Amino acid sequence: MTEQIDLGDVIYSFGTAHPGALVLNNYPRFLQEFQRPDNERLMDLAATDILRSRELGVPRYNQFRRLLHLAPARSFEDLTDDPAQLDALRRLYRDIDSVDTIVGMFAEKRPAGFGFSDTAFRIFILMASRRLNSDRFFTSDFTPEIYTPLGMTWLEETSMIDIVLRHYPQLRPALRGVGNGFQPWKLVSSR
């Protein structure tokens, strides 16, 4: 792909394209009708996600919440207020305790300002902190002896915007006035 498209353009797309919301009915259509490389058949990767989680023994949504010491949903209305989603959930599952975990998390009402459900956020926080705490380069080896004093200064004073601009200075107009490189960038005309 990078032979056909300039990598600076790819990075610009990451900064300006809004990712899909982690909600029901927002799975990319092309992945629901994915043509396998062997051209044998089309696959629905959304359905595959659900089937794989069942095969791997992931508990259903309410049991998953109980294992996290969270209150389970008492009804489908605890998950969503959307009439179409309520109808689909009732038709597909009939019983609130049968809802698959991923479906429940995507249906779940999100707290104000959250990008995804409370249940998913709790798992994210647990896993992110565990990964950071178990990485020696963020803990016991986060020292000038390992990184050098200059390296420590770079780590402490360099932002994502600095890194992007170091490699792709042509992206400066898109990042002008952006405080955090992980926030949406400005659209810049190609003319």
C-alpha positions as CSV (number, residue, x, y, z in Angstrom):
1,M,0.0,0.0,0.0
2,T,2.8,2.5,0.9
3,E,4.2,2.0,-2.6
4,Q,0.9,3.4,-4.0
5,I,0.0,6.0,-1.4
6,D,2.4,8.5,0.2
7,L,2.8,7.6,3.9
8,G,2.3,11.3,4.9
9,D,-1.2,11.1,3.2
10,V,-1.9,7.9,5.2
11,I,-0.9,9.6,8.5
12,Y,-3.0,12.7,7.5
13,S,-6.0,10.4,7.0
14,F,-5.6,8.9,10.4
15,G,-5.6,12.4,11.9
16,T,-8.6,13.6,10.1
17,A,-10.9,10.6,9.6
18,H,-13.3,9.9,12.5
19,P,-13.2,6.3,13.6
20,G,-16.4,4.5,13.7
21,A,-18.3,4.7,17.0
22,L,-18.3,1.5,19.1
23,V,-22.1,1.1,19.0
24,L,-24.6,-1.4,17.5
25,N,-25.1,-1.3,13.7
26,N,-21.8,0.4,13.0
27,Y,-19.7,-2.5,11.8
28,P,-18.1,-1.7,8.4
29,R,-20.3,-3.2,5.6
30,F,-17.2,-4.4,3.6
31,L,-16.2,-6.5,6.6
32,Q,-19.7,-8.0,6.8
33,E,-19.3,-9.1,3.2
34,F,-15.6,-9.9,3.3
35,Q,-14.2,-11.8,0.4
36,R,-11.7,-14.3,1.6
37,P,-8.3,-14.3,-0.1
38,D,-8.9,-17.8,-1.4
39,N,-12.1,-16.4,-3.1
40,E,-13.9,-19.5,-1.6
41,R,-16.7,-17.5,0.0
42,L,-17.9,-14.3,1.6
43,M,-17.5,-14.0,5.3
44,D,-19.4,-11.9,7.9
45,L,-16.6,-10.9,10.3
46,A,-19.1,-9.3,12.7
47,A,-20.8,-12.7,13.1
48,T,-17.4,-14.3,13.3
49,D,-16.5,-12.1,16.3
50,I,-19.6,-13.2,18.1
51,L,-19.1,-16.9,17.3
52,R,-15.4,-16.8,18.3
53,S,-16.2,-15.2,21.7
54,R,-18.8,-18.0,22.3
55,E,-16.3,-20.7,21.3
56,L,-13.7,-19.2,23.6
57,G,-16.1,-19.2,26.5
58,V,-16.6,-15.5,27.0
59,P,-19.5,-15.2,29.3
60,R,-22.7,-13.5,28.1
61,Y,-23.1,-9.8,28.9
62,N,-24.9,-10.0,32.2
63,Q,-22.6,-12.8,33.6
64,F,-19.6,-10.8,32.4
65,R,-20.9,-7.7,34.4
66,R,-21.5,-9.9,37.4
67,L,-17.9,-11.2,37.3
68,L,-16.8,-7.5,37.3
69,H,-19.1,-6.9,40.3
70,L,-21.4,-4.7,38.3
71,A,-25.1,-4.8,38.3
72,P,-26.5,-6.9,35.4
73,A,-29.1,-5.4,33.0
74,R,-32.6,-6.3,34.3
75,S,-34.2,-5.6,30.9
76,F,-33.3,-4.7,27.3
77,E,-34.4,-1.1,28.2
78,D,-31.4,-1.0,30.6
79,L,-29.2,-1.3,27.5
80,T,-30.8,1.1,25.1
81,D,-33.7,3.5,24.5
82,D,-33.6,3.1,20.7
83,P,-36.8,1.5,19.6
84,A,-35.3,-0.3,16.6
85,Q,-32.5,-1.7,18.7
86,L,-34.9,-2.8,21.5
87,D,-37.0,-4.6,18.9
88,A,-34.0,-6.3,17.3
89,L,-32.5,-7.3,20.7
90,R,-35.9,-8.8,21.9
91,R,-36.3,-10.7,18.6
92,L,-32.8,-12.1,18.5
93,Y,-32.2,-12.8,22.2
94,R,-35.7,-13.0,23.8
95,D,-34.0,-13.1,27.2
96,I,-31.7,-10.4,28.6
97,D,-29.3,-13.0,30.1
98,S,-28.7,-14.4,26.5
99,V,-27.2,-11.2,25.1
100,D,-23.6,-11.7,23.9
101,T,-21.0,-9.6,25.7
102,I,-19.9,-7.6,22.6
103,V,-23.5,-6.9,21.6
104,G,-24.4,-5.8,25.2
105,M,-21.4,-3.5,25.4
106,F,-22.2,-2.0,22.0
107,A,-25.9,-1.5,23.0
108,E,-25.1,-0.2,26.4
109,K,-25.8,3.5,27.1
110,R,-22.6,5.4,27.2
111,P,-21.7,7.8,30.0
112,A,-21.6,11.4,28.9
113,G,-18.3,12.2,27.1
114,F,-17.3,8.5,26.8
115,G,-16.3,7.0,23.5
116,F,-17.5,3.5,24.5
117,S,-19.6,1.8,27.2
118,D,-18.9,1.8,30.9
119,T,-18.3,-2.0,30.8
120,A,-15.8,-1.7,28.0
121,F,-14.1,1.3,29.7
122,R,-13.5,-0.8,32.9
123,I,-11.8,-3.5,30.9
124,F,-9.7,-0.9,29.0
125,I,-8.6,0.7,32.3
126,L,-7.7,-2.7,33.8
127,M,-5.7,-3.9,30.7
128,A,-4.0,-0.6,29.9
129,S,-2.7,-0.1,33.5
130,R,-1.7,-3.8,33.6
131,R,0.3,-3.5,30.4
132,L,2.0,-0.3,31.6
133,N,2.8,-1.8,35.0
134,S,4.2,-5.0,33.6
135,D,6.5,-3.2,31.0
136,R,9.9,-2.8,32.5
137,F,10.6,0.1,30.1
138,F,7.8,2.1,31.9
139,T,8.7,0.9,35.4
140,S,12.0,-0.4,36.7
141,D,14.0,0.5,33.6
142,F,12.6,4.0,33.1
143,T,15.9,5.5,34.1
144,P,18.6,7.7,32.6
145,E,20.9,4.7,32.8
146,I,18.7,2.9,30.3
147,Y,17.4,5.8,28.2
148,T,20.4,8.2,28.7
149,P,19.8,11.7,30.1
150,L,19.1,13.0,26.6
151,G,16.7,10.2,26.0
152,M,14.8,11.0,29.2
153,T,14.5,14.6,28.1
154,W,13.1,13.5,24.8
155,L,10.6,11.2,26.5
156,E,9.4,13.9,28.9
157,E,9.3,16.8,26.4
158,T,8.2,15.2,23.1
159,S,4.6,15.0,22.1
160,M,2.9,13.0,19.4
161,I,2.6,16.1,17.3
162,D,6.4,16.6,17.6
163,I,7.0,13.0,16.4
164,V,4.6,13.4,13.4
165,L,6.1,16.7,12.3
166,R,9.7,15.4,12.7
167,H,8.9,12.7,10.0
168,Y,6.1,14.5,8.0
169,P,6.7,18.3,8.2
170,Q,4.2,18.8,5.4
171,L,1.5,18.0,7.9
172,R,2.1,21.2,9.9
173,P,-1.0,23.0,8.5
174,A,-3.2,20.2,9.7
175,L,-1.7,20.2,13.2
176,R,-1.6,24.0,13.6
177,G,-3.5,24.9,16.8
178,V,-4.1,21.2,17.7
179,G,-3.2,20.6,21.3
180,N,-3.0,16.8,21.3
181,G,-2.0,14.7,18.3
182,F,-4.7,12.2,19.2
183,Q,-7.5,14.8,18.8
184,P,-9.0,15.4,15.3
185,W,-6.7,17.4,13.0
186,K,-7.7,20.3,10.8
187,L,-8.8,19.5,7.2
188,V,-6.4,21.1,4.8
189,S,-7.3,21.8,1.1
190,S,-5.0,20.0,-1.3
191,R,-4.8,23.1,-3.4
